[in-house]
Amino acid sequence: MTDTTDRTASSARAAELAARFPALHAPQYWAWGRYDAQFSTELPADELVTNIHLVGFSAGAVVLCRDERDHWFLPGGTRERDESVAACLERELKEEAGARLLGEPGWLGAHRCRTNDPTPYRPWQPHPEKAWLWGWAEVAVDSVPTNPADGEQVVEVRAVPVGEAQRLLVASHDAWWGELVGLAVELRRRAGLG
């Protein structure tokens, strides 16, 4: 295939997924961080990625974490200085879910974020633009969360059916979280695993 054909196919795929998951692809404002955010299936440059999160599948169920505030979330978190995406994902899975990857992650896309804050969240992070990378992978939950003092304090890890995962995430956050899980299910199916 030519480069033009690849770009055309990629654009058609992106448009199809945006139409199927409109809440996920809609412009958002994340008040907690004062970010304007926009999801895209186009992957960002590595140097923009500050956060990595995963829809982890364990025997077809979605692995969720619950914190001390009773919020359900997908494991993942902030990349440390000079940490690779792979190392961050491995560390965050262990810290928050007591889980490990069983294979390479598939990338769903990223929220590209922009803030008007005068300084970055952490001094080494890109500013005023950054990206939150979202992926999916098969995982094994075979230990307990390490719960470092500077992270969310996880009180429960549970692998739940897809519909329940979507319901719990939407109840704790916004509608686009359910669509994010739906996108992971679809891309996992297209990879021949669902």
Order of alpha helices (4+ residues) and beta strands (2+ residues): alpha-alpha-beta-beta-beta-beta-beta-beta-alpha-beta-beta-beta-beta-alpha-alpha
